[in-house]
Amino acid sequence: MTEGRVKAEVARELGLAEQTLHNWIKKYEESDEKGFVGSGNVKPENEESHRLNKRIRDLEEEKAILKKAMGIFARNPK
């Protein structure tokens, strides 16, 4: 642990079981920061799904904007 602190002390401070903290540290050491999915990192096997979900969200937002614009233009014909 950094600063010479023991796992038990850190786990107690965080309200975690020592084994949970140990597992997290082990996972971090084995896969570096990429082991912590959710901090902007996506597992390689989930990259395609993540990309497609983002594309869906973008298209849904675009559709909503276009729908709103159509409503505005329909109310104000020139």
C-alpha positions, -999 to +999 in steps of 0.1 A: +000+000+000+011+035-005+025+056+023+033+024+042-003+018+053-015-018+057-045-032+038-065-039+070-062-002+080-073+011+046-101-014+043-114-005+078-113+033+068-133+026+036-157+003+053-147-027+032-137-062+039-100-066+037-104-094+010-124-070-012-096-044-011-071-071-017-090-083-048-092-047-061-055-042-057-047-075-074-070-066-103-054-032-106-019-047-106-028-073-132-045-051-157-034-016-147-060+011-148-080-007-175-091-031-148-114-004-135-143-003-160-165+027-153-138+052-152-140+057-189-125+023-197-143-003-216-133-039-217-122-050-252-151-075-255-176-046-248-161-020-271-184-027-300-215-028-278-204+005-262-198+021-295-232+010-309-250+022-278-234+056-281-244+057-318-280+049-309-281+077-283-266+101-308-291+092-335-320+094-310-309+129-300-306+139-336-341+125-343-356+145-314-339+177-326-352+172-362-387+164-349-387+196-329-375+216-359-402+201-381-428+212-356-415+247-355-414+249-393-449+235-396-463+262-373-446+290-392-450+285-429-437+312-451 
